[in-house]
Amino acid sequence: AINRDINILVESLKDDPDACVSWPTDKEMAGLIARTNHKYPMLDMYNVWGAVDGCKIAIQTSKDSDGQAAYYNGWLHSHVVVNVLLVDTRGVFQFAILNAR
């Protein structure tokens, strides 16, 4: 069910420019790096313009044992969908992997 819901969300938002997840241009990246360096001068040598983080969303268990195994996280002892997000220094999502495995 979660795959279907994610697919519906992606399909609904794919043509909306405000919902677009895209890599910044070189000019935008330079501005983001300058913004980071202004706030965090110690990061100047690293050209930081964003951060990557994971988001685990708990899901209901499946009656299908193969499906259930695909989403089981032994470390958390629960069933989750993992999303990996790259957020720039303005808080804009620049990249996303939904339902990462």
Kinemage of the C-alpha trace (Angstrom):
@kinemage 1
@onewidth
@group {chain A} dominant
@subgroup {mainchain}
@vectorlist {calphas} color= white
{ca ala a 1} P 0.000 0.000 0.000
{ca ile a 2} L 2.834 2.421 0.805
{ca asn a 3} L 4.389 1.911 -2.653
{ca arg a 4} L 1.053 2.724 -4.284
{ca asp a 5} L 0.662 5.835 -2.115
{ca ile a 6} L 4.188 7.052 -2.884
{ca asn a 7} L 3.612 6.453 -6.610
{ca ile a 8} L 0.360 8.453 -6.471
{ca leu a 9} L 2.151 11.299 -4.669
{ca val a 10} L 5.040 11.320 -7.161
{ca glu a 11} L 2.658 11.211 -10.138
{ca ser a 12} L 0.562 14.052 -8.692
{ca leu a 13} L 3.542 16.321 -8.073
{ca lys a 14} L 5.882 15.485 -10.975
{ca asp a 15} L 4.797 18.410 -13.182
{ca asp a 16} L 4.501 20.983 -10.365
{ca pro a 17} L 7.598 23.232 -10.470
{ca asp a 18} L 7.177 24.080 -6.779
{ca ala a 19} L 7.326 20.363 -5.913
{ca cys a 20} L 10.313 19.601 -8.145
{ca val a 21} L 13.355 18.012 -6.542
{ca ser a 22} L 16.379 19.009 -8.597
{ca trp a 23} L 20.105 19.509 -8.333
{ca pro a 24} L 21.161 23.191 -8.069
{ca thr a 25} L 22.918 24.910 -10.950
{ca asp a 26} L 26.589 25.880 -10.520
{ca lys a 27} L 25.537 29.492 -9.824
{ca glu a 28} L 22.940 28.401 -7.242
{ca met a 29} L 25.474 26.065 -5.648
{ca ala a 30} L 28.016 28.884 -5.343
{ca gly a 31} L 25.396 31.007 -3.588
{ca leu a 32} L 24.528 28.162 -1.213
{ca ile a 33} L 28.216 27.611 -0.422
{ca ala a 34} L 28.637 31.341 0.301
{ca arg a 35} L 25.584 31.230 2.563
{ca thr a 36} L 27.027 28.256 4.488
{ca asn a 37} L 30.474 29.838 4.770
{ca his a 38} L 28.961 33.071 6.106
{ca lys a 39} L 27.146 31.235 8.894
{ca tyr a 40} L 29.770 28.518 9.501
{ca pro a 41} L 33.245 29.859 8.574
{ca met a 42} L 34.926 26.612 9.724
{ca leu a 43} L 33.300 24.821 6.754
{ca asp a 44} L 34.819 27.180 4.177
{ca met a 45} L 37.363 24.659 2.864
{ca tyr a 46} L 34.703 21.967 2.317
{ca asn a 47} L 32.294 23.798 -0.064
{ca val a 48} L 29.252 22.698 1.953
{ca trp a 49} L 25.911 23.639 0.450
{ca gly a 50} L 23.540 21.083 1.970
{ca ala a 51} L 23.106 18.039 4.164
{ca val a 52} L 21.982 14.458 3.597
{ca asp a 53} L 19.777 12.636 6.063
{ca gly a 54} L 17.577 9.588 6.172
{ca cys a 55} L 13.965 9.425 7.235
{ca lys a 56} L 12.422 6.126 8.323
{ca ile a 57} L 8.628 5.923 8.102
{ca ala a 58} L 6.952 3.090 9.991
{ca ile a 59} L 4.506 1.033 7.944
{ca gln a 60} L 1.935 -1.620 8.644
{ca thr a 61} L 3.188 -5.189 8.313
{ca ser a 62} L 2.343 -7.122 5.181
{ca lys a 63} L 0.529 -10.452 5.088
{ca asp a 64} L 2.968 -11.479 2.339
{ca ser a 65} L 6.121 -12.845 4.013
{ca asp a 66} L 8.415 -11.729 1.142
{ca gly a 67} L 6.946 -8.231 1.231
{ca gln a 68} L 7.215 -8.153 4.992
{ca ala a 69} L 10.890 -9.176 4.870
{ca ala a 70} L 11.694 -6.437 2.352
{ca tyr a 71} L 10.644 -3.708 4.793
{ca tyr a 72} L 11.801 -5.228 8.090
{ca asn a 73} L 14.595 -3.342 9.823
{ca gly a 74} L 16.292 -5.586 12.384
{ca trp a 75} L 18.051 -2.678 14.057
{ca leu a 76} L 14.742 -0.898 14.708
{ca his a 77} L 12.750 -4.131 15.173
{ca ser a 78} L 10.017 -2.692 12.967
{ca his a 79} L 8.841 -2.392 9.373
{ca val a 80} L 9.853 0.867 7.720
{ca val a 81} L 10.240 2.646 4.412
{ca val a 82} L 13.565 4.508 4.226
{ca asn a 83} L 13.840 7.818 2.400
{ca val a 84} L 17.154 9.609 1.821
{ca leu a 85} L 16.923 13.391 1.460
{ca leu a 86} L 19.409 16.085 0.465
{ca val a 87} L 18.415 19.500 1.780
{ca asp a 88} L 20.240 22.716 0.894
{ca thr a 89} L 21.007 25.531 3.334
{ca arg a 90} L 17.689 27.245 2.523
{ca gly a 91} L 15.753 24.124 3.532
{ca val a 92} L 14.924 23.193 -0.081
{ca phe a 93} L 14.966 19.506 -1.026
{ca gln a 94} L 17.545 19.121 -3.791
{ca phe a 95} L 17.554 15.346 -4.112
{ca ala a 96} L 15.551 12.445 -2.753
{ca ile a 97} L 15.550 8.671 -2.879
{ca leu a 98} L 12.157 7.387 -1.830
{ca asn a 99} L 11.818 3.858 -0.511
{ca ala a 100} L 15.602 3.306 -0.544
{ca arg a 101} L 16.809 -0.247 0.032
